[in-house]
Amino acid sequence: MMPWDLKSDRPIYTQILEEMKKRIISGYYQPGDKLLAVRELAQEAKVNPNTMQKAMMELERENLVFTVRTTGRYITEDTELIAETKKEFAASHVENYYMQMKDLGFAKNEMIELLSSYEEEKE
């Protein structure tokens, strides 16, 4: 079980949505996997069930999750949608990184250098 790392600096609903997307695009949840019930997920994340329900409804709206009336919620089997969501998620993170580094006065080549040296340090 992956820990829920929710912070008070942003709306909990938004963080739940991001965490669920991250779990889907990273492969933690596989296409077609059955999710825990909303109450169980809320208990695991230590959040109000209504907040978890709101996030699940948004995931359904985005077609990343679907409901089978009598058996519960499942992860989409649309691997193209998962791949597209992963690209969008990555692009958002790249944009945040780029803007923050630009605000600190770094040029693009310096950002790339920092990323490369970071990766080498971690290997």
Phi, psi and omega in degrees: 000127177283138177287150175267117182253074183267137182243164183270002184279345181221161179304135182301318180306314180297319181292322177297314179302312179298317181296318179295318177298317180300319180294325180287311185285339180276347181094000176303314170259127179272155176306131179089352179298143175275133177273157172296162175296155181307315181299318180293317177298318180296319179295316179299319182274352182060048178230167177294135178305327179296323178293317179295318179300317179299317179295320179296321179296322177292320177297324176293318179301324179275003178065020177275341180224147175224156182251134169253118192319310187265349186243345176122198182258146181226156175284141179305152174260005180279092184292333176294319178296319178298315180297319179295318178297322179297317178297316179297317179299314180296316180301320179297317179292320178297316179299315179299313179301311182301312183294319179295317181291323178297318178299332178275357176094013179276140174274162183305313182297327178290323178297315180297318178299316178299316179297317180296315181291326177298314181298317179297322178296326185276347182275000000 
